[in-house]
Amino acid sequence: MNWDGETDFDAFVRGWQQATADRDYLPRVGDSSRAAGARSWKRSVNGAGEKRRPVIAVAHGGVTVDLLRTILGDATVEECWPTLLNDGAPGCALRRLIYRNDGFVVESVADVGHL
């Protein structure tokens, strides 16, 4: 059995595809995409508070995609990073989002230049 409770990689991929297509799909283990994005928002980005202090959030690529979908919307994610929803972010990739008074500025997503 794998870490996600599935017995094979194909089952994991099917679950990923289902969660990508339906943000409210609840996999056998873990949260829906919508719940993971909301939790990430609450714990990291919104956690900056009124002082807008910097926040460093460390997350798996899938959770980062869930967060991007939550704050930017699927249409923007698909337009800016056409393969991200289906392929996810590469391992050890960096993401940098900056919150300003007028909204988010995404400086990088799936950046592996440091590797």
FIPA-756400 format. One record per residue: residue in three letters; x, y, z of N, C-alpha, C, CB in turn. Coordinates in nm, 2 decimals, padded with zeros to 4 digits, always signed. Each point is the difference from the previous one (the first is absolute). Glycine has a CB too. Layout:
! residues N
r ALA	n_east X	n_north Y	n_up Z	ca_east X	ca_north Y	ca_up Z	c_east X	c_north Y	c_up Z	cb_east X	cb_north Y	cb_up Z
...
//
This chain:
! residues 115
r MET	n_east +00.08	n_north -00.12	n_up +00.00	ca_east -00.08	ca_north +00.12	ca_up +00.00	c_east +00.09	c_north +00.12	c_up +00.00	cb_east -00.19	cb_north -00.12	cb_up +00.12
r ASN	n_east +00.15	n_north +00.23	n_up -00.20	ca_east +00.08	ca_north +00.12	ca_up -00.01	c_east -00.04	c_north +00.09	c_up +00.12	cb_east +00.02	cb_north -00.02	cb_up -00.25
r TRP	n_east +00.05	n_north +00.14	n_up +00.25	ca_east -00.03	ca_north +00.10	ca_up +00.11	c_east -00.14	c_north +00.05	c_up +00.00	cb_east +00.24	cb_north +00.06	cb_up -00.02
r ASP	n_east -00.30	n_north -00.06	n_up -00.10	ca_east -00.14	ca_north +00.06	ca_up -00.01	c_east -00.11	c_north -00.10	c_up +00.02	cb_east +00.10	cb_north +00.16	cb_up -00.16
r GLY	n_east -00.06	n_north -00.28	n_up +00.20	ca_east -00.10	ca_north -00.10	ca_up +00.03	c_east -00.04	c_north -00.08	c_up -00.12	cb_east -00.08	cb_north +00.14	cb_up +00.18
r GLU	n_east +00.13	n_north -00.11	n_up -00.30	ca_east -00.03	ca_north -00.07	ca_up -00.12	c_east +00.10	c_north -00.12	c_up -00.02	cb_east -00.10	cb_north +00.21	cb_up -00.11
r THR	n_east +00.06	n_north -00.31	n_up +00.04	ca_east +00.08	ca_north -00.12	ca_up -00.02	c_east +00.09	c_north +00.01	c_up -00.12	cb_east -00.17	cb_north -00.13	cb_up +00.11
r ASP	n_east +00.14	n_north +00.22	n_up -00.20	ca_east +00.08	ca_north +00.02	ca_up -00.12	c_east +00.00	c_north +00.14	c_up -00.05	cb_east -00.05	cb_north -00.24	cb_up -00.06
r PHE	n_east +00.15	n_north +00.27	n_up -00.02	ca_east +00.02	ca_north +00.13	ca_up -00.05	c_east -00.11	c_north +00.05	c_up -00.10	cb_east +00.24	cb_north -00.04	cb_up +00.02
r ASP	n_east -00.30	n_north -00.06	n_up -00.09	ca_east -00.11	ca_north +00.04	ca_up -00.09	c_east -00.12	c_north +00.05	c_up +00.07	cb_east +00.08	cb_north -00.18	cb_up -00.16
r ALA	n_east -00.11	n_north +00.12	n_up +00.28	ca_east -00.11	ca_north +00.04	ca_up +00.08	c_east +00.03	c_north +00.14	c_up +00.05	cb_east -00.05	cb_north -00.24	cb_up +00.07
r PHE	n_east +00.17	n_north +00.27	n_up -00.03	ca_east +00.04	ca_north +00.13	ca_up +00.04	c_east -00.02	c_north +00.11	c_up -00.11	cb_east +00.17	cb_north -00.10	cb_up +00.16
r VAL	n_east -00.13	n_north +00.06	n_up -00.28	ca_east -00.02	ca_north +00.09	ca_up -00.11	c_east -00.15	c_north +00.03	c_up -00.03	cb_east +00.22	cb_north -00.08	cb_up -00.10
r ARG	n_east -00.30	n_north -00.03	n_up +00.10	ca_east -00.14	ca_north +00.02	ca_up -00.02	c_east -00.06	c_north +00.09	c_up +00.11	cb_east -00.01	cb_north -00.23	cb_up -00.10
r GLY	n_east +00.05	n_north +00.22	n_up +00.22	ca_east -00.04	ca_north +00.09	ca_up +00.11	c_east +00.04	c_north +00.14	c_up -00.02	cb_east +00.01	cb_north -00.19	cb_up +00.15
r TRP	n_east +00.11	n_north +00.21	n_up -00.20	ca_east +00.05	ca_north +00.14	ca_up -00.03	c_east -00.08	c_north +00.06	c_up -00.12	cb_east +00.23	cb_north -00.07	cb_up +00.07
r GLN	n_east -00.26	n_north -00.01	n_up -00.17	ca_east -00.08	ca_north +00.05	ca_up -00.11	c_east -00.14	c_north +00.04	c_up +00.05	cb_east +00.13	cb_north -00.14	cb_up -00.16
r GLN	n_east -00.19	n_north +00.05	n_up +00.24	ca_east -00.13	ca_north +00.03	ca_up +00.06	c_east +00.00	c_north +00.13	c_up +00.08	cb_east -00.05	cb_north -00.25	cb_up +00.00
r ALA	n_east +00.15	n_north +00.27	n_up +00.08	ca_east +00.01	ca_north +00.12	ca_up +00.09	c_east +00.02	c_north +00.12	c_up -00.09	cb_east +00.09	cb_north -00.14	cb_up +00.19
r THR	n_east -00.02	n_north +00.13	n_up -00.30	ca_east +00.03	ca_north +00.11	ca_up -00.09	c_east -00.13	c_north +00.04	c_up -00.07	cb_east +00.23	cb_north -00.07	cb_up -00.04
r ALA	n_east -00.31	n_north -00.03	n_up +00.00	ca_east -00.13	ca_north +00.03	ca_up -00.07	c_east -00.11	c_north +00.05	c_up +00.09	cb_east +00.07	cb_north -00.18	cb_up -00.16
r ASP	n_east -00.06	n_north +00.13	n_up +00.29	ca_east -00.11	ca_north +00.03	ca_up +00.09	c_east +00.07	c_north +00.05	c_up +00.13	cb_east -00.17	cb_north -00.17	cb_up -00.10
r ARG	n_east +00.18	n_north +00.30	n_up +00.13	ca_east +00.07	ca_north +00.05	ca_up +00.12	c_east -00.06	c_north -00.05	c_up +00.13	cb_east +00.06	cb_north +00.20	cb_up -00.14
r ASP	n_east -00.19	n_north -00.25	n_up +00.14	ca_east -00.06	ca_north -00.04	ca_up +00.12	c_east +00.01	c_north -00.15	c_up +00.02	cb_east -00.16	cb_north +00.19	cb_up -00.02
r TYR	n_east +00.22	n_north -00.26	n_up -00.08	ca_east +00.02	ca_north -00.15	ca_up +00.02	c_east +00.09	c_north -00.03	c_up +00.12	cb_east -00.02	cb_north -00.03	cb_up -00.25
r LEU	n_east -00.03	n_north -00.06	n_up +00.33	ca_east +00.08	ca_north -00.03	ca_up +00.12	c_east +00.06	c_north -00.14	c_up -00.02	cb_east -00.16	cb_north +00.13	cb_up +00.15
r PRO	n_east +00.30	n_north -00.13	n_up -00.16	ca_east +00.07	ca_north -00.12	ca_up -00.02	c_east -00.01	c_north -00.09	c_up +00.13	cb_east +00.15	cb_north +00.11	cb_up -00.17
r ARG	n_east -00.11	n_north -00.23	n_up +00.15	ca_east -00.01	ca_north -00.10	ca_up +00.11	c_east +00.09	c_north +00.05	c_up +00.12	cb_east -00.03	cb_north -00.18	cb_up -00.16
r VAL	n_east +00.14	n_north +00.25	n_up +00.13	ca_east +00.08	ca_north +00.05	ca_up +00.11	c_east +00.03	c_north +00.15	c_up -00.04	cb_east +00.11	cb_north -00.23	cb_up +00.05
r GLY	n_east -00.13	n_north +00.32	n_up +00.05	ca_east +00.03	ca_north +00.14	ca_up -00.03	c_east -00.12	c_north +00.08	c_up -00.02	cb_east +00.21	cb_north -00.07	cb_up -00.10
r ASP	n_east -00.19	n_north +00.20	n_up +00.05	ca_east -00.10	ca_north +00.10	ca_up -00.02	c_east -00.04	c_north +00.01	c_up -00.14	cb_east +00.08	cb_north +00.12	cb_up +00.20
r SER	n_east -00.19	n_north -00.05	n_up -00.23	ca_east -00.03	ca_north +00.03	ca_up -00.13	c_east +00.09	c_north +00.12	c_up -00.04	cb_east -00.24	cb_north -00.07	cb_up +00.02
r SER	n_east +00.25	n_north +00.10	n_up -00.15	ca_east +00.08	ca_north +00.11	ca_up -00.05	c_east -00.05	c_north +00.13	c_up +00.06	cb_east +00.05	cb_north -00.13	cb_up -00.22
r ARG	n_east -00.18	n_north +00.15	n_up +00.23	ca_east -00.05	ca_north +00.12	ca_up +00.05	c_east +00.04	c_north +00.02	c_up +00.15	cb_east -00.19	cb_north -00.02	cb_up -00.17
r ALA	n_east +00.17	n_north -00.09	n_up +00.25	ca_east +00.04	ca_north +00.01	ca_up +00.14	c_east +00.15	c_north +00.02	c_up +00.02	cb_east -00.20	cb_north -00.15	cb_up +00.05
r ALA	n_east +00.28	n_north +00.09	n_up -00.13	ca_east +00.14	ca_north +00.02	ca_up +00.01	c_east +00.04	c_north +00.14	c_up -00.03	cb_east +00.04	cb_north -00.24	cb_up -00.06
r GLY	n_east -00.10	n_north +00.29	n_up -00.05	ca_east +00.03	ca_north +00.14	ca_up -00.04	c_east -00.04	c_north +00.10	c_up +00.11	cb_east -00.03	cb_north -00.06	cb_up -00.24
r ALA	n_east -00.09	n_north +00.04	n_up +00.30	ca_east -00.05	ca_north +00.09	ca_up +00.11	c_east +00.09	c_north -00.01	c_up +00.12	cb_east -00.24	cb_north -00.03	cb_up -00.09
r ARG	n_east +00.28	n_north -00.09	n_up +00.13	ca_east +00.09	ca_north -00.02	ca_up +00.11	c_east +00.13	c_north +00.07	c_up -00.02	cb_east -00.11	cb_north -00.22	cb_up +00.05
r SER	n_east +00.17	n_north +00.20	n_up -00.17	ca_east +00.12	ca_north +00.07	ca_up -00.03	c_east -00.01	c_north +00.15	c_up +00.01	cb_east +00.06	cb_north -00.19	cb_up -00.15
r TRP	n_east -00.17	n_north +00.24	n_up +00.10	ca_east -00.03	ca_north +00.15	ca_up +00.00	c_east +00.00	c_north +00.04	c_up +00.15	cb_east -00.13	cb_north -00.01	cb_up -00.22
r LYS	n_east +00.05	n_north -00.06	n_up +00.30	ca_east -00.01	ca_north +00.04	ca_up +00.14	c_east +00.13	c_north -00.01	c_up +00.08	cb_east -00.24	cb_north -00.08	cb_up -00.01
r ARG	n_east +00.31	n_north -00.03	n_up -00.01	ca_east +00.12	ca_north -00.02	ca_up +00.08	c_east +00.12	c_north +00.09	c_up -00.05	cb_east -00.08	cb_north -00.23	cb_up +00.04
r SER	n_east +00.09	n_north +00.26	n_up -00.17	ca_east +00.12	ca_north +00.07	ca_up -00.04	c_east -00.03	c_north +00.14	c_up -00.05	cb_east +00.09	cb_north -00.22	cb_up -00.07
r VAL	n_east -00.16	n_north +00.23	n_up -00.04	ca_east -00.01	ca_north +00.13	ca_up -00.06	c_east -00.08	c_north +00.10	c_up +00.09	cb_east +00.01	cb_north -00.11	cb_up -00.23
r ASN	n_east -00.13	n_north +00.06	n_up +00.28	ca_east -00.08	ca_north +00.08	ca_up +00.08	c_east +00.06	c_north +00.02	c_up +00.14	cb_east -00.20	cb_north -00.08	cb_up -00.12
r GLY	n_east +00.29	n_north -00.01	n_up +00.15	ca_east +00.07	ca_north +00.01	ca_up +00.13	c_east +00.10	c_north +00.11	c_up +00.01	cb_east -00.02	cb_north -00.24	cb_up +00.01
r ALA	n_east +00.04	n_north +00.31	n_up -00.12	ca_east +00.09	ca_north +00.12	ca_up +00.00	c_east -00.06	c_north +00.11	c_up +00.09	cb_east +00.09	cb_north -00.06	cb_up -00.23
r GLY	n_east -00.23	n_north +00.06	n_up +00.24	ca_east -00.07	ca_north +00.09	ca_up +00.08	c_east +00.01	c_north +00.15	c_up -00.05	cb_east +00.05	cb_north -00.15	cb_up +00.19
r GLU	n_east -00.10	n_north +00.23	n_up -00.10	ca_east +00.00	ca_north +00.15	ca_up -00.04	c_east +00.13	c_north +00.06	c_up -00.02	cb_east -00.20	cb_north +00.01	cb_up +00.13
r LYS	n_east +00.31	n_north -00.06	n_up -00.07	ca_east +00.13	ca_north +00.05	ca_up -00.02	c_east +00.06	c_north -00.04	c_up -00.13	cb_east +00.03	cb_north +00.00	cb_up +00.25
r ARG	n_east -00.09	n_north -00.09	n_up -00.32	ca_east +00.05	ca_north -00.05	ca_up -00.13	c_east +00.15	c_north -00.04	c_up +00.01	cb_east -00.16	cb_north +00.15	cb_up -00.12
r ARG	n_east +00.19	n_north -00.22	n_up +00.23	ca_east +00.13	ca_north -00.05	ca_up +00.02	c_east +00.03	c_north -00.11	c_up -00.10	cb_east +00.00	cb_north +00.07	cb_up +00.24
r PRO	n_east +00.12	n_north -00.10	n_up -00.28	ca_east +00.03	ca_north -00.11	ca_up -00.09	c_east -00.03	c_north -00.13	c_up +00.06	cb_east +00.18	cb_north +00.14	cb_up -00.10
r VAL	n_east -00.22	n_north -00.23	n_up +00.01	ca_east -00.03	ca_north -00.14	ca_up +00.04	c_east +00.07	c_north -00.09	c_up -00.09	cb_east -00.23	cb_north +00.07	cb_up +00.09
r ILE	n_east +00.29	n_north -00.17	n_up -00.04	ca_east +00.06	ca_north -00.11	ca_up -00.08	c_east -00.08	c_north -00.12	c_up +00.03	cb_east +00.23	cb_north +00.09	cb_up +00.01
r ALA	n_east -00.29	n_north -00.15	n_up -00.12	ca_east -00.08	ca_north -00.12	ca_up +00.01	c_east +00.07	c_north -00.11	c_up -00.07	cb_east -00.22	cb_north +00.14	cb_up +00.02
r VAL	n_east +00.22	n_north -00.26	n_up +00.04	ca_east +00.06	ca_north -00.11	ca_up -00.07	c_east -00.11	c_north -00.10	c_up -00.01	cb_east +00.23	cb_north +00.04	cb_up +00.10
r ALA	n_east -00.25	n_north -00.09	n_up -00.23	ca_east -00.11	ca_north -00.09	ca_up -00.03	c_east +00.04	c_north -00.09	c_up -00.12	cb_east -00.17	cb_north +00.17	cb_up +00.10
r HIS	n_east +00.10	n_north -00.27	n_up -00.11	ca_east +00.01	ca_north -00.09	ca_up -00.12	c_east -00.05	c_north +00.08	c_up -00.12	cb_east -00.03	cb_north -00.21	cb_up +00.14
r GLY	n_east +00.07	n_north +00.17	n_up -00.25	ca_east -00.04	ca_north +00.07	ca_up -00.13	c_east -00.15	c_north +00.00	c_up -00.02	cb_east +00.22	cb_north -00.07	cb_up -00.09
r GLY	n_east -00.29	n_north -00.04	n_up +00.13	ca_east -00.14	ca_north -00.01	ca_up -00.02	c_east -00.08	c_north +00.10	c_up +00.08	cb_east +00.03	cb_north -00.24	cb_up -00.05
r VAL	n_east +00.02	n_north +00.26	n_up +00.18	ca_east -00.06	ca_north +00.10	ca_up +00.09	c_east +00.02	c_north +00.14	c_up -00.06	cb_east +00.03	cb_north -00.15	cb_up +00.20
r THR	n_east +00.09	n_north +00.17	n_up -00.25	ca_east +00.03	ca_north +00.13	ca_up -00.06	c_east -00.10	c_north +00.03	c_up -00.12	cb_east +00.25	cb_north -00.02	cb_up +00.07
r VAL	n_east -00.27	n_north -00.08	n_up -00.15	ca_east -00.09	ca_north +00.02	ca_up -00.11	c_east -00.14	c_north +00.03	c_up +00.05	cb_east +00.13	cb_north -00.16	cb_up -00.14
r ASP	n_east -00.17	n_north +00.09	n_up +00.25	ca_east -00.13	ca_north +00.02	ca_up +00.06	c_east -00.01	c_north +00.14	c_up +00.05	cb_east -00.02	cb_north -00.24	cb_up +00.07
r LEU	n_east +00.12	n_north +00.30	n_up -00.01	ca_east +00.00	ca_north +00.14	ca_up +00.05	c_east -00.01	c_north +00.09	c_up -00.12	cb_east +00.14	cb_north -00.07	cb_up +00.20
r LEU	n_east -00.06	n_north +00.05	n_up -00.31	ca_east -00.01	ca_north +00.08	ca_up -00.12	c_east -00.14	c_north +00.00	c_up -00.06	cb_east +00.24	cb_north -00.04	cb_up -00.04
r ARG	n_east -00.30	n_north -00.07	n_up +00.04	ca_east -00.14	ca_north -00.01	ca_up -00.05	c_east -00.10	c_north +00.08	c_up +00.09	cb_east +00.06	cb_north -00.23	cb_up -00.10
r THR	n_east -00.03	n_north +00.23	n_up +00.23	ca_east -00.09	ca_north +00.07	ca_up +00.09	c_east +00.02	c_north +00.15	c_up -00.02	cb_east +00.01	cb_north -00.19	cb_up +00.16
r ILE	n_east +00.11	n_north +00.24	n_up -00.16	ca_east +00.01	ca_north +00.14	ca_up +00.00	c_east +00.00	c_north +00.07	c_up -00.14	cb_east +00.14	cb_north -00.03	cb_up +00.20
r LEU	n_east -00.10	n_north -00.05	n_up -00.31	ca_east +00.00	ca_north +00.06	ca_up -00.13	c_east -00.12	c_north -00.05	c_up -00.09	cb_east +00.25	cb_north +00.01	cb_up +00.02
r GLY	n_east -00.30	n_north -00.13	n_up +00.01	ca_east -00.10	ca_north -00.06	ca_up -00.08	c_east +00.06	c_north -00.09	c_up -00.11	cb_east -00.15	cb_north +00.20	cb_up +00.04
r ASP	n_east +00.07	n_north -00.30	n_up -00.08	ca_east +00.05	ca_north -00.10	ca_up -00.09	c_east +00.03	c_north +00.06	c_up -00.14	cb_east -00.14	cb_north -00.17	cb_up +00.12
r ALA	n_east +00.06	n_north +00.26	n_up -00.16	ca_east +00.03	ca_north +00.06	ca_up -00.14	c_east +00.14	c_north +00.07	c_up +00.00	cb_east -00.25	cb_north +00.03	cb_up -00.03
r THR	n_east +00.28	n_north +00.04	n_up +00.13	ca_east +00.13	ca_north +00.07	ca_up +00.00	c_east +00.12	c_north -00.10	c_up +00.02	cb_east -00.11	cb_north +00.20	cb_up +00.10
r VAL	n_east +00.09	n_north -00.31	n_up -00.02	ca_east +00.10	ca_north -00.10	ca_up +00.01	c_east +00.02	c_north -00.07	c_up -00.13	cb_east -00.06	cb_north -00.03	cb_up +00.24
r GLU	n_east -00.05	n_north -00.01	n_up -00.31	ca_east +00.02	ca_north -00.06	ca_up -00.13	c_east +00.06	c_north +00.09	c_up -00.10	cb_east -00.20	cb_north -00.14	cb_up +00.05
r GLU	n_east +00.17	n_north +00.26	n_up -00.05	ca_east +00.05	ca_north +00.10	ca_up -00.10	c_east +00.15	c_north +00.02	c_up +00.02	cb_east -00.22	cb_north +00.11	cb_up -00.01
r CYS	n_east +00.26	n_north -00.09	n_up +00.14	ca_east +00.14	ca_north +00.03	ca_up +00.03	c_east +00.09	c_north -00.12	c_up +00.00	cb_east -00.08	cb_north +00.19	cb_up +00.13
r TRP	n_east +00.03	n_north -00.30	n_up -00.08	ca_east +00.08	ca_north -00.13	ca_up +00.01	c_east -00.08	c_north -00.11	c_up -00.05	cb_east +00.12	cb_north +00.09	cb_up +00.20
r PRO	n_east -00.13	n_north -00.11	n_up -00.34	ca_east -00.09	ca_north -00.09	ca_up -00.06	c_east +00.01	c_north -00.15	c_up +00.04	cb_east +00.01	cb_north +00.15	cb_up -00.19
r THR	n_east +00.11	n_north -00.19	n_up +00.24	ca_east +00.02	ca_north -00.14	ca_up +00.04	c_east -00.01	c_north -00.02	c_up +00.15	cb_east +00.14	cb_north -00.03	cb_up -00.20
r LEU	n_east -00.15	n_north +00.13	n_up +00.27	ca_east +00.00	ca_north -00.01	ca_up +00.15	c_east -00.11	c_north -00.09	c_up +00.06	cb_east +00.11	cb_north +00.22	cb_up +00.00
r LEU	n_east -00.23	n_north -00.20	n_up -00.05	ca_east -00.11	ca_north -00.07	ca_up +00.06	c_east +00.01	c_north -00.15	c_up -00.03	cb_east -00.15	cb_north +00.20	cb_up -00.03
r ASN	n_east +00.19	n_north -00.24	n_up -00.08	ca_east +00.01	ca_north -00.14	ca_up -00.04	c_east +00.13	c_north -00.07	c_up +00.05	cb_east -00.14	cb_north +00.05	cb_up -00.19
r ASP	n_east +00.25	n_north +00.03	n_up +00.19	ca_east +00.13	ca_north -00.06	ca_up +00.03	c_east +00.05	c_north +00.03	c_up +00.14	cb_east +00.05	cb_north +00.02	cb_up -00.24
r GLY	n_east -00.11	n_north +00.08	n_up +00.30	ca_east +00.05	ca_north +00.04	ca_up +00.13	c_east +00.13	c_north +00.08	c_up -00.01	cb_east -00.12	cb_north -00.20	cb_up +00.11
r ALA	n_east +00.17	n_north +00.23	n_up +00.01	ca_east +00.13	ca_north +00.07	ca_up +00.00	c_east +00.11	c_north -00.10	c_up +00.02	cb_east -00.11	cb_north +00.21	cb_up +00.09
r PRO	n_east +00.23	n_north -00.19	n_up -00.15	ca_east +00.11	ca_north -00.09	ca_up +00.02	c_east +00.05	c_north +00.00	c_up +00.14	cb_east +00.07	cb_north +00.04	cb_up -00.23
r GLY	n_east -00.01	n_north -00.16	n_up +00.27	ca_east +00.05	ca_north -00.01	ca_up +00.14	c_east +00.11	c_north +00.11	c_up +00.02	cb_east -00.05	cb_north -00.24	cb_up +00.00
r CYS	n_east +00.04	n_north +00.29	n_up +00.12	ca_east +00.10	ca_north +00.11	ca_up +00.05	c_east -00.01	c_north +00.13	c_up -00.07	cb_east +00.15	cb_north -00.19	cb_up +00.05
r ALA	n_east -00.26	n_north +00.21	n_up -00.13	ca_east -00.02	ca_north +00.12	ca_up -00.07	c_east -00.04	c_north +00.11	c_up +00.10	cb_east -00.07	cb_north -00.12	cb_up -00.21
r LEU	n_east +00.11	n_north +00.24	n_up +00.18	ca_east -00.03	ca_north +00.12	ca_up +00.09	c_east -00.12	c_north +00.08	c_up -00.06	cb_east +00.24	cb_north +00.01	cb_up +00.07
r ARG	n_east -00.32	n_north +00.04	n_up +00.01	ca_east -00.11	ca_north +00.09	ca_up -00.04	c_east +00.02	c_north +00.13	c_up +00.08	cb_east -00.16	cb_north -00.20	cb_up -00.05
r ARG	n_east +00.14	n_north +00.31	n_up -00.01	ca_east +00.00	ca_north +00.13	ca_up +00.07	c_east -00.12	c_north +00.08	c_up -00.03	cb_east +00.26	cb_north -00.01	cb_up +00.00
r LEU	n_east -00.34	n_north +00.04	n_up +00.10	ca_east -00.11	ca_north +00.09	ca_up -00.02	c_east +00.01	c_north +00.12	c_up +00.10	cb_east -00.15	cb_north -00.20	cb_up -00.07
r ILE	n_east +00.12	n_north +00.31	n_up +00.02	ca_east +00.01	ca_north +00.12	ca_up +00.08	c_east -00.13	c_north +00.07	c_up +00.01	cb_east +00.24	cb_north +00.03	cb_up -00.07
r TYR	n_east -00.29	n_north +00.00	n_up +00.19	ca_east -00.13	ca_north +00.06	ca_up +00.02	c_east +00.02	c_north +00.15	c_up +00.02	cb_east -00.09	cb_north -00.21	cb_up +00.10
r ARG	n_east +00.02	n_north +00.28	n_up -00.19	ca_east +00.00	ca_north +00.15	ca_up +00.01	c_east -00.14	c_north +00.04	c_up +00.03	cb_east +00.21	cb_north +00.02	cb_up -00.16
r ASN	n_east -00.22	n_north +00.11	n_up +00.19	ca_east -00.14	ca_north +00.05	ca_up +00.02	c_east -00.10	c_north -00.02	c_up -00.11	cb_east +00.11	cb_north +00.17	cb_up +00.14
r ASP	n_east -00.06	n_north -00.18	n_up -00.26	ca_east -00.09	ca_north -00.02	ca_up -00.11	c_east -00.01	c_north -00.14	c_up -00.04	cb_east +00.06	cb_north +00.22	cb_up -00.08
r GLY	n_east +00.00	n_north -00.32	n_up +00.15	ca_east -00.02	ca_north -00.14	ca_up -00.03	c_east +00.14	c_north -00.07	c_up -00.01	cb_east -00.21	cb_north +00.05	cb_up -00.12
r PHE	n_east +00.21	n_north -00.16	n_up +00.06	ca_east +00.12	ca_north -00.08	ca_up -00.01	c_east +00.08	c_north +00.02	c_up -00.12	cb_east -00.12	cb_north -00.17	cb_up +00.13
r VAL	n_east +00.25	n_north +00.17	n_up -00.11	ca_east +00.09	ca_north -00.01	ca_up -00.12	c_east +00.08	c_north -00.13	c_up +00.01	cb_east +00.03	cb_north +00.26	cb_up +00.00
r VAL	n_east -00.04	n_north -00.34	n_up -00.10	ca_east +00.06	ca_north -00.13	ca_up +00.00	c_east +00.14	c_north +00.02	c_up -00.07	cb_east -00.22	cb_north -00.13	cb_up +00.00
r GLU	n_east +00.33	n_north +00.12	n_up +00.07	ca_east +00.13	ca_north +00.02	ca_up -00.06	c_east +00.05	c_north -00.13	c_up -00.07	cb_east +00.05	cb_north +00.17	cb_up +00.18
r SER	n_east -00.08	n_north -00.28	n_up -00.12	ca_east +00.04	ca_north -00.13	ca_up -00.06	c_east -00.08	c_north -00.11	c_up +00.05	cb_east +00.23	cb_north +00.09	cb_up -00.02
r VAL	n_east -00.24	n_north -00.19	n_up -00.07	ca_east -00.08	ca_north -00.12	ca_up +00.04	c_east +00.08	c_north -00.12	c_up -00.07	cb_east -00.23	cb_north +00.12	cb_up +00.02
r ALA	n_east +00.26	n_north -00.22	n_up +00.05	ca_east +00.07	ca_north -00.12	ca_up -00.05	c_east +00.14	c_north +00.03	c_up -00.05	cb_east -00.22	cb_north -00.09	cb_up -00.06
r ASP	n_east +00.28	n_north +00.18	n_up +00.13	ca_east +00.14	ca_north +00.04	ca_up -00.03	c_east +00.10	c_north -00.10	c_up +00.05	cb_east -00.07	cb_north +00.24	cb_up +00.00
r VAL	n_east +00.15	n_north -00.30	n_up -00.09	ca_east +00.10	ca_north -00.10	ca_up +00.04	c_east +00.14	c_north +00.05	c_up -00.03	cb_east -00.17	cb_north -00.18	cb_up -00.04
r GLY	n_east +00.18	n_north +00.31	n_up +00.01	ca_east +00.13	ca_north +00.05	ca_up -00.03	c_east +00.11	c_north -00.01	c_up +00.11	cb_east -00.12	cb_north +00.16	cb_up -00.14
r HIS	n_east +00.08	n_north -00.18	n_up +00.26	ca_east +00.09	ca_north -00.02	ca_up +00.11	c_east +00.06	c_north -00.14	c_up +00.01	cb_east -00.12	cb_north +00.18	cb_up +00.12
r LEU	n_east +00.06	n_north -00.27	n_up -00.19	ca_east +00.04	ca_north -00.14	ca_up +00.01	c_east +00.13	c_north -00.03	c_up -00.09	cb_east -00.24	cb_north -00.07	cb_up +00.05
//
